[in-house]
Amino acid sequence: MFFEELKPLAQELIHEPTAFLGGFVAGLLRLNPDEDPLRSWLANQGVNPTSTARPTPPPPSGPQRISID
């Protein structure tokens, strides 16, 4: 049962060991693919990463009006 859950991981490791380990290390170091040095390295490898992060709205400026019922 436990080995079946690890099977996809092992298959990816066997098929593309360099890419798998590179992604694993980047995840451990919490590197953002949208920032250098990872972005420039990916560009040199011919990869165009797409960002999944949503832009955050700007914080409200000044006092806010609230109504209490």
C-alpha positions in Angstrom: 0.0 0.0 0.0 2.7 2.5 1.0 4.8 1.5 -2.0 2.0 2.2 -4.5 1.8 5.8 -3.3 5.6 6.2 -3.9 5.4 4.5 -7.4 4.8 7.7 -9.4 7.6 9.4 -7.6 10.0 6.6 -8.3 9.0 6.6 -12.0 9.7 10.3 -12.4 13.0 9.9 -10.7 14.0 7.0 -13.0 12.9 8.8 -16.2 14.3 12.3 -15.6 16.7 12.1 -12.6 18.4 15.5 -13.2 15.1 17.4 -13.6 13.5 15.6 -10.7 16.4 16.3 -8.3 16.7 19.9 -9.5 13.0 20.5 -8.8 13.3 18.7 -5.5 16.2 20.9 -4.4 14.5 24.1 -5.7 11.5 23.1 -3.6 13.6 22.5 -0.5 15.3 25.8 -0.9 12.0 27.5 -1.6 13.3 29.0 -4.8 10.7 31.0 -6.8 10.9 30.1 -10.6 9.9 33.7 -11.3 13.0 35.1 -9.7 16.7 34.9 -10.5 18.9 32.8 -10.4 16.3 30.1 -11.1 14.6 32.1 -13.8 17.8 32.7 -15.8 18.8 29.1 -15.4 15.5 27.9 -16.7 15.7 30.3 -19.6 19.1 28.9 -20.5 17.6 25.4 -20.4 14.8 26.5 -22.8 12.0 26.3 -20.3 9.4 29.1 -19.9 7.9 28.7 -16.5 4.3 30.0 -16.0 3.4 31.6 -12.8 0.6 30.1 -10.8 0.6 32.8 -8.1 -2.2 35.3 -8.3 -1.4 38.9 -8.0 -2.4 40.4 -4.7 -4.6 43.5 -4.7 -3.0 46.7 -3.4 -3.8 47.4 0.3 -6.4 50.0 0.9 -5.1 53.5 1.5 -6.5 55.8 4.1 -9.3 55.3 6.5 -12.1 52.9 5.6 -15.8 53.5 6.1 -17.7 50.8 7.9 -21.3 50.5 8.9 -22.5 48.7 12.0 -26.1 47.6 12.1 
